[in-house]
């Protein structure tokens, strides 16, 4: 009211808990609702100024909403949601005092309780990414969060921070995960023969490989190959594009099947796994720690929304293993093995399920488990089994034992027997496999029906399995009827067909096992093993471990037979074959003896080994004694070569043969009575001797050859000096009479004849001094030491001494006469001088 008194401004103080600043990296979505904060000690005060322009409004704001009175202001409580006031003693139940922190009135509390609950788990993102844009976002987020380059963040740090965030109830981090992407729609990381593009030869190899996740589920050894439909995630791989902290919660695979995950590229993926035997223990621990969740949702662990720290599980006795899956590595999980994990950063993976024969018992237990939890089946497990029954020639023989047991039919048969007493007499055949899955599910337990179901004429939309007959409808039993796939007579027939095939396989497998392991002590012939392999091929038994072993044994046996025939034929025909060593021959014979089959060639190989060992004994005997003749060694070596097997003593025999042949050559060369060995031949013998094996005999022969070579080389050096002298060829002196002439003629017979041949020529005639001086001059030029030359030099010196004395005695100084003219005055010196001059000029006297 304008005329009313003006109210003074009023200050109301409200306590609020301190919140994190907007834009915190742990809450990228903004500030959280204040309801999620616990009433911790206040650190932030908010002051609100109120001004009222009418006294009635001012009064109404300070009265109790229950008693409409404004007295006892110290006991009025202000609601933090709607600003209404309440006396603490008017509330139900009454409060003893003003509460601290945030308080809301009953009306605001009711409004808050009526609000829909917040979504948890995985939410569908609104933004679409390409691989490039998602990778840029993921790398930027990780780099900003850890404040370092993505490749430098340790995996241990990411793991520690991930579980800290999981355990924290006050921090929120929002990440995105490209999970469960259909490979048929967006493409696979493996090469696929889809006809859209031509594959290279290398891609063709990978496209057909069993490790290709598009191929593995439909291999013949996989039970899933009997399903015609493409079940996404089980038969068709799913793609996963992750970023840091993106996680997959604790879960097991649909129908407890195997799973295989391949990380194509990117940062590692951290896995946690619990063995199959501890699956129930893990479920009990989770139910014990979070009972309120499992009371409302018994199948909570099948919804992939539950994370629990592995340390907590291990503290309660659950065994947990972990691993970091890097790019290029596979991770395989086994039936009912719980697993979870998270991504260390931006990566790309692909996963699919597969079911081998040993999965079938686990699959039966899974159906019962799904029935108790009322969980939908991905595919009727009975449908898989009985399609295998219909086509036993294509079924996996290792799994027939699990399928042919009466457990598959016993329950169905008992319940069908009890239907007539219940008042259900009508029945009609139904091909359940032709119906959509949602039209053949039990309304009670959600199990997919395949063999039988119960329906009602008045309630055509209802359908239950025989385990829940009482839950179909309220109509009388007369209105209900049975829908069946096979009659009770047809089911045993199918079982018998399966049993016959399984028994035939068991009989064959038992024969193969006994033959390969020689359990009865009798080795089968090669023909018998070939017959077993032919039986498996004719009956179209699938590939299995026994068949692989049988084929491997046959392959080894046939190779042994081929090699044995080659050895034997080379012995008979003399055609050289690749030589075996003695050890190889023994190993070959041992291999033939260890094979679980009898080969006729074993006796021939044993005989060959005996001959080789006998030859080895002879060779050792020949090597133990002084070397025999080369002929004996050559004959022994030729016999060994015809065996076609190398023995260790063969090389030693060859060296011994070379030694004996060299010694015989040296002996023949030096011991011949008329041996004249040129120096090149002697050097060749020495050079050849250096290549033979050393022995005392070789050392003696080498020493003798070396001594002769040294003597010959010395004489050759002296002869070379003679040949290089100025004058013509000379002859050795008496001191060298034992040597050899250049032409190979001995000098010793010739040297003693020199004085004898000279003495008859002397007689009574004495030569002139000039003649002797000429002979001395010629002798001095010869490079040969001559004893006669010394005598001539003495005589010439004596003659010169006598002439000098006679000249001093008979000749005057500067006389014009010669000594001969003075001593012989009556003689005709001139005529004599002319004769002497003529004699000196005779040819050949002086040279």
C-alpha positions in Angstrom: 0.0 0.0 0.0 1.3 3.4 -1.0 0.0 5.0 2.2 1.5 2.4 4.5 4.6 3.0 6.5 7.8 2.3 4.7 9.6 -0.8 6.0 13.3 -0.7 6.7 15.5 -3.0 4.6 16.0 -6.4 6.1 19.1 -8.6 5.8 18.6 -12.4 5.9 21.7 -14.5 6.1 21.6 -18.0 4.5 24.2 -20.7 4.9 25.3 -22.6 1.8 28.0 -25.2 1.3 31.0 -24.2 -0.7 30.9 -25.5 -4.3 33.6 -25.9 -6.8 34.1 -23.0 -9.2 32.3 -23.2 -12.4 34.3 -24.6 -15.2 36.3 -27.0 -13.1 38.1 -29.7 -15.3 36.3 -32.4 -13.3 32.9 -31.0 -14.1 33.0 -29.8 -17.7 29.2 -29.6 -17.8 29.1 -26.7 -15.3 28.0 -26.5 -11.7 26.2 -29.4 -10.2 22.9 -29.3 -8.4 23.3 -28.2 -4.8 21.3 -31.2 -3.6 24.2 -33.4 -4.5 26.4 -31.7 -1.8 26.5 -33.0 1.7 26.0 -30.4 4.5 29.7 -29.9 5.3 30.9 -26.9 7.4 30.0 -23.7 5.7 32.6 -21.6 4.0 30.4 -19.4 1.9 27.8 -16.9 3.0 25.2 -15.4 0.7 23.5 -12.2 1.8 20.1 -11.4 0.3 18.5 -7.9 0.7 14.7 -7.7 1.0 12.7 -4.6 0.8 8.9 -4.6 1.1 6.6 -1.6 0.1 3.5 -2.9 2.0 3.2 -3.9 5.5 0.9 -6.8 4.7 3.6 -8.4 2.4 6.2 -7.9 5.1 4.0 -9.4 7.7 3.0 -12.4 5.6 6.7 -13.2 4.9 7.3 -13.7 8.6 4.4 -15.8 9.6 4.4 -19.6 10.0 2.7 -21.4 7.1 1.1 -23.9 9.5 -0.2 -21.8 12.4 -0.3 -18.4 10.6 1.4 -16.7 13.5 4.5 -14.6 13.6 5.4 -14.8 17.2 8.5 -16.5 18.5 10.7 -15.2 15.7 13.7 -17.1 17.1 12.0 -20.4 16.4 10.9 -19.5 12.8 12.8 -21.6 10.2 13.3 -20.3 6.6 13.1 -22.8 3.7 16.1 -22.5 1.3 13.9 -23.6 -1.6 10.7 -21.4 -1.5 11.5 -18.9 1.3 8.5 -20.0 3.4 8.6 -19.8 7.2 7.8 -22.6 9.7 7.9 -22.9 13.5 10.2 -25.7 14.4 7.5 -27.0 16.8 4.8 -26.9 14.1 6.6 -29.3 11.8 5.9 -33.0 11.8 7.9 -34.3 13.5 8.9 -31.2 15.4 12.5 -30.1 15.4 14.3 -29.5 18.7 16.3 -26.6 17.3 17.2 -24.6 14.2 19.2 -26.9 11.9 22.5 -25.9 10.6 23.2 -25.7 6.8 20.6 -26.2 4.1 17.0 -26.9 5.1 14.0 -27.4 2.8 10.3 -27.5 3.8 8.1 -30.5 3.4 6.5 -29.0 0.2 9.9 -28.6 -1.5 11.0 -32.1 -0.3 7.9 -33.6 -1.9 8.5 -31.7 -5.1 12.1 -33.0 -5.2 11.0 -36.6 -4.6 8.5 -36.4 -7.5 11.2 -35.4 -10.0 12.4 -38.2 -12.3 15.7 -39.7 -11.2 18.9 -38.8 -12.9 20.0 -41.1 -15.6 23.1 -43.2 -14.9 25.3 -45.4 -16.9 25.7 -44.7 -20.7 23.7 -42.0 -22.3 23.4 -41.6 -26.1 25.5 -38.6 -27.2 23.9 -36.0 -29.5 27.0 -35.1 -31.5 28.3 -37.3 -34.3 32.0 -37.7 -34.9 34.4 -38.8 -37.6 37.4 -40.8 -36.5 39.6 -37.8 -37.0 37.4 -35.4 -35.0 36.9 -37.9 -32.2 40.6 -38.5 -32.0 41.3 -34.7 -31.9 38.8 -34.3 -29.1 40.1 -37.3 -27.2 43.7 -36.3 -27.4 42.9 -32.7 -26.4 40.9 -33.9 -23.4 43.7 -36.2 -22.1 46.4 -33.6 -22.7 44.4 -30.9 -20.8 43.4 -33.3 -18.0 46.9 -34.5 -17.2 48.6 -31.3 -18.3 51.2 -33.2 -20.4 51.4 -34.7 -24.0 49.3 -37.8 -24.3 52.2 -40.1 -25.2 54.0 -39.2 -21.9 51.1 -40.1 -19.6 52.1 -43.3 -17.8 49.5 -46.1 -17.8 49.8 -46.5 -14.0 48.8 -42.8 -13.5 45.7 -43.2 -15.7 44.7 -46.4 -13.9 45.1 -44.7 -10.5 43.1 -41.6 -11.5 40.4 -43.7 -13.1 39.6 -45.7 -9.9 40.0 -42.5 -7.8 37.2 -41.0 -9.9 35.1 -44.1 -9.7 35.3 -44.1 -5.9 34.7 -40.4 -5.6 31.1 -39.3 -5.1 31.9 -35.6 -5.3 33.6 -35.4 -8.7 32.1 -35.9 -12.1 33.9 -36.5 -15.3 32.1 -36.9 -18.6 33.7 -38.8 -21.4 32.4 -40.3 -24.7 32.8 -43.8 -26.0 32.1 -45.0 -29.5 30.8 -48.4 -28.4 28.8 -51.2 -30.1 29.3 -49.8 -33.7 27.9 -52.3 -36.2 30.7 -53.4 -38.6 28.2 -54.3 -41.3 27.1 -50.7 -41.5 30.4 -48.8 -40.9 33.0 -51.3 -42.0 35.4 -53.6 -40.3 39.0 -53.1 -39.4 39.8 -56.4 -41.1 39.8 -57.0 -44.9 36.3 -58.3 -46.0 35.3 -59.9 -49.2 32.2 -57.7 -49.7 32.7 -57.0 -53.4 33.0 -53.3 -52.9 36.6 -53.2 -53.8 39.3 -55.5 -55.1 41.6 -56.9 -52.4 45.3 -57.2 -52.8 47.0 -60.7 -52.4 48.0 -59.8 -48.9 44.5 -58.6 -48.0 43.1 -61.8 -49.5 45.2 -63.9 -47.1 43.9 -61.9 -44.1 40.3 -61.9 -45.4 40.2 -65.7 -45.3 42.2 -66.2 -42.1 40.5 -67.8 -39.1 41.8 -64.9 -37.0 39.8 -62.4 -38.9 36.9 -61.6 -36.5 34.4 -61.6 -39.4 35.4 -65.2 -40.2 36.0 -66.7 -36.7 32.3 -67.0 -35.5 31.3 -69.0 -38.6 34.2 -71.4 -38.7 33.2 -75.0 -38.8 34.5 -75.5 -35.3 32.1 -72.8 -34.0 28.5 -73.6 -33.0 27.4 -70.2 -34.3 27.9 -71.4 -37.9 24.5 -73.2 -37.5 22.8 -69.8 -37.1 21.6 -68.2 -40.3 20.8 -64.8 -38.8 23.4 -62.1 -38.4 23.4 -61.5 -34.7 25.1 -58.2 -34.1 27.9 -58.5 -31.6 27.9 -62.3 -31.6 28.2 -63.2 -35.3 28.9 -59.7 -36.6 31.8 -57.9 -35.0 31.2 -54.6 -33.1 33.6 -51.7 -33.3 34.8 -49.7 -30.3 36.4 -46.2 -30.5 37.6 -45.2 -27.1 39.1 -42.2 -25.3 40.7 -41.9 -21.9 38.5 -43.1 -19.0 35.9 -44.6 -21.3 35.0 -47.9 -19.7 33.1 -51.1 -20.0 31.6 -52.3 -16.7 31.6 -55.8 -15.1 29.7 -58.2 -17.3 29.7 -61.6 -19.0 29.0 -62.3 -22.6 25.5 -63.2 -23.9 24.8 -66.9 -23.4 28.1 -67.1 -21.6 29.9 -67.4 -24.9 33.6 -66.8 -25.6 34.6 -63.4 -26.7 37.7 -62.1 -28.6 38.8 -58.5 -28.8 41.5 -57.2 -31.2 43.0 -53.7 -30.7 43.8 -52.4 -34.2 45.7 -49.3 -33.2 45.9 -46.6 -30.5 46.7 -46.5 -26.8 46.3 -49.5 -24.6 43.2 -50.9 -23.1 43.3 -52.1 -19.5 41.4 -55.3 -18.7 40.3 -56.9 -15.4 39.1 -60.5 -15.4 37.6 -63.0 -13.0 37.8 -66.7 -13.8 34.7 -68.7 -14.6 34.8 -70.7 -11.4 34.5 -67.4 -9.3 31.6 -65.9 -11.3 29.0 -66.8 -8.6 31.4 -65.5 -5.8 31.6 -62.2 -7.6 27.8 -61.9 -7.9 27.4 -62.7 -4.2 30.0 -60.0 -3.2 28.3 -57.4 -5.4 24.8 -58.3 -4.0 26.2 -58.1 -0.5 27.8 -54.7 -1.0 24.9 -53.2 -3.0 21.8 -55.0 -1.9 19.4 -52.2 -2.7 20.4 -52.2 -6.4 19.9 -56.0 -6.9 16.6 -56.0 -5.0 15.0 -53.8 -7.7 17.0 -55.2 -10.7 18.1 -58.9 -10.2 19.9 -58.8 -13.6 21.8 -55.7 -12.9 25.1 -57.3 -13.9 23.7 -57.9 -17.4 23.1 -54.2 -17.9 26.8 -53.1 -18.1 26.3 -50.3 -15.7 28.1 -51.6 -12.6 31.7 -50.8 -11.7 33.4 -52.0 -8.6 37.1 -51.6 -7.7 39.1 -54.8 -8.2 40.8 -54.2 -4.9 37.4 -54.4 -3.2 36.6 -57.7 -4.9 39.9 -59.2 -4.0 39.5 -58.0 -0.4 36.4 -60.3 -0.4 38.2 -63.3 -1.8 37.4 -62.8 -5.5 40.4 -63.7 -7.7 41.1 -60.9 -10.2 43.7 -60.7 -13.0 44.6 -57.7 -15.1 46.4 -56.9 -18.3 47.2 -54.0 -20.7 46.1 -54.8 -24.2 48.4 -53.1 -26.7 47.9 -52.5 -30.4 48.0 -55.7 -32.4 47.1 -58.0 -29.5 44.1 -60.2 -28.9 42.2 -60.7 -25.6 40.0 -63.7 -25.2 37.4 -64.2 -22.4 36.1 -67.6 -21.5 32.5 -68.6 -20.8 31.0 -66.9 -17.8 34.3 -65.1 -17.1 33.4 -61.6 -15.7 35.5 -58.8 -17.1 35.7 -55.0 -17.2 38.1 -52.3 -18.1 38.8 -48.9 -19.5 40.8 -47.2 -22.2 44.1 -45.4 -21.6 43.4 -43.1 -24.5 42.3 -42.8 -28.1 42.2 -46.3 -29.7 40.2 -48.5 -32.1 39.2 -52.1 -31.3 36.9 -54.8 -32.7 35.2 -57.6 -30.9 33.0 -60.6 -31.6 31.7 -63.8 -29.9 32.3 -67.4 -30.8 31.2 -70.7 -29.3 33.2 -73.9 -29.5 31.9 -77.4 -28.7 33.0 -77.3 -25.1 30.7 -74.3 -24.6 27.5 -76.3 -25.0 27.2 -77.4 -21.4 27.7 -73.8 -20.3 25.1 -72.7 -22.8 22.6 -75.1 -21.3 23.3 -73.7 -17.8 23.0 -70.2 -19.2 19.5 -70.8 -20.5 18.4 -72.0 -17.0 20.0 -68.9 -15.5 18.2 -66.6 -17.9 14.9 -68.3 -17.1 15.4 -67.6 -13.4 16.3 -63.9 -14.1 13.6 -63.6 -16.8 16.2 -62.3 -19.2 15.7 -62.2 -22.9 17.8 -64.7 -25.0 19.8 -63.5 -27.9 19.1 -66.8 -29.7 17.4 -70.0 -28.8 20.2 -72.3 -27.6 18.0 -75.3 -28.3 17.7 -74.1 -31.8 21.4 -74.3 -32.2 21.5 -77.8 -30.8 18.8 -79.3 -32.9 20.0 -77.8 -36.1 23.2 -79.7 -35.3 21.0 -82.8 -34.8 19.3 -82.3 -38.1 22.6 -82.0 -39.9 24.8 -84.4 -38.1 27.3 -84.6 -41.0 28.1 -81.0 -40.5 28.0 -81.0 -36.7 31.2 -80.7 -34.6 31.9 -84.2 -33.5 33.6 -83.1 -30.3 30.3 -81.5 -29.2 28.0 -84.4 -30.1 28.6 -85.9 -26.7 27.0 -82.9 -25.1 24.1 -82.8 -27.5 23.2 -86.5 -27.5 22.6 -86.7 -23.7 19.0 -87.2 -22.7 19.1 -84.0 -20.7 18.0 -82.0 -23.7 14.8 -84.1 -24.0 14.2 -85.4 -20.6 12.6 -82.2 -19.2 10.5 -81.6 -22.3 9.2 -85.2 -22.3 8.2 -85.2 -18.7 6.3 -82.0 -19.0 4.5 -83.2 -22.2 3.4 -86.3 -20.3 1.8 -84.2 -17.6 -0.2 -82.1 -20.0 -3.2 -84.4 -20.6 -4.0 -84.8 -16.9 -4.0 -81.0 -16.6 -6.8 -80.9 -19.2 -4.8 -79.8 -22.2 -5.6 -82.1 -25.0 -5.3 -79.9 -28.1 -2.0 -79.5 -29.9 -0.7 -78.2 -33.2 2.7 -78.3 -34.9 4.7 -75.0 -35.1 7.9 -74.3 -36.9 9.3 -72.0 -34.2 12.4 -71.2 -36.1 10.3 -69.4 -38.7 8.8 -67.0 -36.2 10.3 -63.8 -35.1 12.0 -64.0 -31.7 9.7 -61.6 -30.0 6.7 -63.8 -31.0 8.0 -67.0 -29.4 9.2 -65.7 -26.1 7.8 -66.9 -22.8 5.8 -64.1 -21.2 7.1 -65.1 -17.8 10.8 -65.9 -18.1 11.4 -64.4 -21.6 13.1 -67.6 -22.8 12.9 -68.2 -26.6 10.8 -71.3 -27.2 11.9 -73.8 -29.8 10.6 -77.3 -28.9 7.3 -76.5 -27.3 5.1 -73.8 -25.9 1.6 -73.3 -24.4 -0.9 -70.9 -25.9 -4.6 -70.0 -25.4 -7.4 -69.8 -28.0 -9.0 -66.9 -26.2 -5.7 -65.1 -25.5 -3.9 -65.3 -28.8 -1.1 -62.9 -27.7 -0.1 -65.0 -24.7 2.7 -67.6 -24.9 4.6 -69.4 -22.2 7.1 -72.3 -21.9 6.1 -75.5 -20.2 7.9 -74.4 -17.1 5.3 -71.7 -16.6 2.1 -73.3 -17.6 0.3 -71.7 -14.7 1.2 -68.2 -15.7 -0.4 -68.2 -19.2 -3.8 -66.8 -18.4 -6.9 -67.3 -16.2 -8.8 -69.2 -18.9 -9.8 -72.8 -18.3 -7.3 -75.5 -19.4 -9.7 -76.6 -22.1 -9.0 -73.3 -23.9 -5.3 -73.8 -23.9 -3.4 -75.9 -26.4 0.2 -77.1 -27.0 2.3 -75.8 -29.8 5.1 -78.2 -30.5 8.0 -78.5 -33.0 8.5 -82.3 -32.8 6.5 -85.2 -31.4 7.7 -87.5 -28.7 8.3 -90.2 -31.3 10.3 -87.9 -33.5 12.6 -86.7 -30.8 14.0 -90.2 -29.9 14.5 -90.8 -33.6 16.5 -87.6 -33.9 18.5 -88.6 -30.9 19.1 -92.1 -32.3 20.4 -90.6 -35.6 22.7 -88.4 -33.6 23.7 -91.3 -31.4 24.6 -93.5 -34.3 26.8 -90.9 -35.9 28.4 -90.1 -32.5 29.0 -93.8 -31.9 30.6 -94.2 -35.3 32.8 -91.3 -34.6 33.6 -92.7 -31.2 34.5 -96.1 -32.7 36.7 -94.5 -35.3 38.3 -92.2 -32.7 39.0 -95.1 -30.4 40.7 -97.0 -33.3 42.8 -94.0 -34.1 43.8 -93.4 -30.5 44.8 -97.1 -30.0 46.8 -97.1 -33.2 48.6 -93.8 -32.6 49.4 -94.6 -28.9 50.0 -98.3 -29.5 48.0 -99.1 -26.4 47.7 -102.8 -27.2 51.4 -103.2 -28.0 50.9 -103.9 -31.7 51.9 -101.4 -34.3 49.6 -101.0 -37.2 50.8 -101.2 -40.8 50.9 -98.2 -43.0 48.0 -99.5 -45.0 45.8 -99.7 -41.8 46.5 -96.1 -41.0 45.7 -95.1 -44.5 42.4 -97.0 -44.2 41.5 -95.0 -41.0 42.3 -91.7 -42.8 40.2 -92.8 -45.8 37.3 -93.7 -43.4 37.3 -90.2 -41.9 37.2 -88.7 -45.4 34.4 -90.9 -46.6 32.2 -90.3 -43.6 33.0 -86.6 -43.7 34.2 -86.4 -40.1 35.1 -82.8 -39.4 38.7 -81.7 -38.7 39.7 -82.6 -35.1 42.8 -83.2 -33.1 42.9 -87.0 -33.7 42.5 -86.6 -37.4 45.3 -84.0 -37.4 47.6 -86.4 -35.5 46.7 -89.2 -37.9 47.5 -87.1 -41.0 50.7 -86.0 -39.4 51.7 -89.5 -38.6 50.9 -90.7 -42.1 52.9 -87.8 -43.6 56.0 -88.6 -41.5 55.7 -92.3 -42.4 55.4 -91.7 -46.1 58.4 -89.4 -46.1 60.4 -92.0 -44.2 59.4 -94.7 -46.7 60.4 -92.4 -49.6 63.8 -91.6 -48.1 64.4 -95.3 -47.3 63.6 -96.3 -50.8 66.0 -93.7 -52.1 68.8 -95.0 -49.9 68.2 -98.6 -50.9 67.9 -97.9 -54.7 71.2 -95.9 -54.6 72.9 -99.0 -53.1 71.5 -101.3 -55.8 71.9 -99.1 -58.8 75.1 -97.3 -57.8 73.5 -93.9 -58.6 74.9 -91.4 -56.1 72.4 -90.0 -53.7 72.7 -87.1 -51.2 75.0 -88.6 -48.6 73.8 -89.0 -45.0 76.0 -88.8 -42.0 76.2 -91.8 -39.6 74.3 -89.8 -36.9 71.6 -88.8 -39.4 71.2 -92.4 -40.4 70.8 -93.5 -36.8 68.3 -90.7 -36.2 66.4 -91.7 -39.3 66.2 -95.3 -38.2 65.1 -94.1 -34.7 62.4 -92.0 -36.2 61.1 -94.9 -38.2 61.1 -97.1 -35.1 59.2 -94.5 -33.0 56.4 -94.1 -35.6 53.3 -96.0 -34.5 53.3 -98.0 -37.8 55.2 -100.9 -39.3 57.3 -100.1 -42.5 58.9 -102.9 -44.4 61.9 -100.7 -45.3 63.0 -100.6 -41.6 64.9 -103.9 -42.1 66.8 -102.6 -45.2 67.8 -99.4 -43.3 69.0 -101.5 -40.3 71.1 -103.7 -42.7 72.6 -100.5 -44.2 73.4 -99.2 -40.7 75.1 -102.5 -39.8 77.3 -102.3 -43.0 78.2 -98.7 -42.2 79.2 -99.6 -38.6 81.3 -102.5 -39.9 83.1 -100.2 -42.3 83.6 -97.7 -39.4 85.3 -100.5 -37.4 87.7 -101.3 -40.3 88.5 -97.6 -40.7 89.3 -97.3 -37.0 91.6 -100.4 -37.2 93.4 -98.9 -40.2 93.9 -95.6 -38.4 95.2 -97.3 -35.3 98.3 -98.8 -36.9 101.2 -97.2 -39.0 99.8 -96.1 -42.3 99.4 -99.0 -44.8 100.0 -98.6 -48.5 98.1 -96.2 -50.5 96.4 -99.0 -52.5 94.8 -100.6 -49.4 93.6 -97.2 -48.2 92.2 -96.4 -51.6 90.3 -99.7 -51.7 88.9 -99.1 -48.2 87.7 -95.6 -49.2 86.0 -96.8 -52.3 84.0 -99.4 -50.3 82.9 -96.6 -47.9 81.9 -94.4 -50.8 79.6 -97.1 -52.2 77.7 -97.1 -48.9 76.5 -93.6 -49.4 76.9 -92.7 -45.7 79.6 -90.4 -44.3 81.4 -91.7 -41.2 83.6 -89.5 -39.0 86.7 -91.7 -39.9 86.2 -91.1 -43.6 87.9 -87.7 -43.5 90.8 -89.1 -41.6 91.2 -92.0 -44.1 91.4 -89.5 -46.9 94.1 -87.6 -45.1 95.9 -90.9 -44.4 95.7 -91.8 -48.1 97.2 -88.5 -49.2 100.0 -89.0 -46.7 100.8 -92.5 -47.9 100.8 -91.5 -51.5 103.2 -88.6 -50.9 105.6 -90.8 -48.9 105.6 -93.3 -51.7 106.4 -90.6 -54.2 109.3 -89.2 -52.2 110.7 -92.7 -51.8 110.5 -93.4 -55.5 112.2 -90.1 -56.3 115.1 -90.2 -53.9 115.9 -93.8 -53.5 116.4 -94.6 -57.2 120.1 -95.4 -58.0 120.2 -93.2 -61.1 118.0 -90.5 -59.6 118.7 -87.0 -61.0 116.1 -84.8 -59.5 115.7 -81.3 -60.9 115.3 -78.5 -58.3 111.6 -77.7 -59.4 110.6 -81.3 -58.7 112.2 -81.2 -55.3 110.4 -78.0 -54.5 107.1 -79.5 -55.6 107.6 -82.4 -53.3 108.2 -80.1 -50.3 105.2 -78.0 -51.2 103.0 -81.1 -51.4 104.4 -82.4 -48.1 103.2 -79.3 -46.4 99.5 -80.1 -47.3 99.5 -83.7 -46.0 98.7 -84.6 -42.4 101.7 -84.4 -40.1 103.3 -87.7 -38.9 106.8 -88.8 -37.9 107.4 -90.4 -41.3 106.4 -87.2 -43.0 108.6 -85.1 -40.8 111.7 -87.3 -41.6 111.0 -87.2 -45.3 110.5 -83.4 -45.2 113.8 -82.9 -43.3 115.7 -85.0 -45.9 114.2 -83.1 -48.8 114.9 -79.8 -47.1 118.6 -80.7 -46.5 119.1 -81.7 -50.1 117.3 -78.5 -51.3 119.6 -76.4 -49.1 122.8 -78.0 -50.5 121.6 -77.6 -54.1 120.7 -74.0 -53.5 124.1 -73.2 -52.1 125.9 -74.8 -55.1 123.5 -73.1 -57.5 124.5 -69.7 -55.9 128.2 -70.4 -56.5 127.6 -71.6 -60.0 125.7 -68.5 -60.7 128.6 -66.5 -59.5 130.9 -68.3 -61.9 128.6 -67.8 -64.7 128.4 -64.1 -64.0 132.3 -63.7 -64.1 134.1 -62.0 -67.0 135.7 -65.1 -68.6 134.1 -68.1 -70.0 132.9 -71.2 -68.2 135.2 -72.8 -65.7 135.2 -76.0 -63.8 135.1 -76.8 -60.1 138.3 -77.0 -58.2 139.4 -80.1 -56.3 137.8 -78.6 -53.2 134.5 -78.8 -54.9 135.0 -82.3 -56.4 132.0 -83.7 -54.6 129.7 -81.2 -56.2 127.5 -81.4 -59.3 128.4 -79.8 -62.7 126.0 -77.5 -64.4 125.2 -80.1 -66.9 124.7 -82.8 -64.4 128.1 -84.6 -64.9 130.3 -85.3 -61.8 133.6 -83.4 -61.7 135.5 -85.8 -59.3 136.7 -88.1 -62.1 138.0 -85.3 -64.2 140.0 -83.2 -61.7 142.7 -85.8 -60.7 143.7 -86.2 -64.4 144.9 -82.6 -64.7 148.5 -83.1 -63.4 148.9 -86.4 -65.2 147.9 -84.8 -68.5 150.4 -81.9 -68.0 153.5 -83.8 -66.9 154.4 -85.6 -70.2 154.4 -82.3 -72.0 157.3 -80.8 -69.9 160.2 -83.0 -70.8 163.6 -81.2 -71.0 162.1 -78.1 -72.5 161.6 -75.0 -70.4 159.2 -72.3 -71.4 160.2 -68.7 -71.7 159.5 -66.1 -69.1 157.1 -64.2 -71.3 155.1 -67.4 -72.0 154.8 -68.0 -68.2 153.7 -64.4 -67.6 151.0 -64.8 -70.2 149.7 -68.0 -68.6 149.6 -66.4 -65.1 147.7 -63.4 -66.5 145.2 -65.8 -68.1 144.9 -67.9 -64.8 144.3 -64.8 -62.7 141.3 -63.9 -64.8 139.6 -67.3 -64.2 137.0 -67.4 -61.3 138.4 -70.8 -60.2 141.1 -71.4 -57.6 144.0 -73.4 -59.2 147.0 -74.8 -57.3 149.2 -74.8 -60.4 148.6 -71.1 -60.8 150.3 -70.5 -57.5 153.4 -72.5 -58.7 153.6 -70.5 -61.9 153.4 -67.3 -60.0 156.3 -68.4 -57.8 158.4 -69.4 -60.8 157.7 -66.2 -62.6 158.7 -64.2 -59.5 161.9 -66.2 -59.2 162.7 -65.6 -62.9 162.1 -61.9 -62.5 164.4 -61.8 -59.4 167.2 -63.5 -61.3 166.9 -61.3 -64.3 167.0 -58.2 -62.2 170.3 -59.4 -60.5 171.8 -60.3 -63.9 170.9 -57.0 -65.4 172.5 -55.1 -62.5 175.6 -57.3 -62.9 176.1 -57.4 -66.6 174.4 -54.3 -68.0 175.6 -50.8 -67.8 173.4 -48.0 -67.0 171.4 -46.9 -70.1 172.9 -49.7 -72.2 171.4 -50.2 -75.6 171.8 -53.9 -75.4 169.6 -56.4 -73.9 170.7 -58.9 -71.2 170.5 -61.8 -73.6 172.8 -59.9 -76.1 175.3 -59.2 -73.4 175.3 -62.8 -72.1 175.5 -64.3 -75.6 177.7 -62.1 -77.7 178.7 -64.8 -80.2 175.2 -65.7 -80.9 173.0 -64.1 -83.5 170.7 -62.3 -81.2 168.8 -60.6 -83.9 167.9 -63.9 -85.6 166.8 -65.3 -82.3 164.8 -62.2 -81.4 163.0 -62.4 -84.7 162.1 -66.0 -84.1 160.8 -65.1 -80.6 158.7 -62.3 -82.0 157.3 -64.7 -84.6 156.4 -67.2 -81.9 154.7 -64.7 -79.8 152.5 -63.7 -82.7 151.3 -67.2 -83.3 147.5 -67.3 -82.9 146.0 -68.8 -79.7 149.1 -68.3 -77.6 147.8 -65.2 -75.8 144.2 -64.7 -75.3 
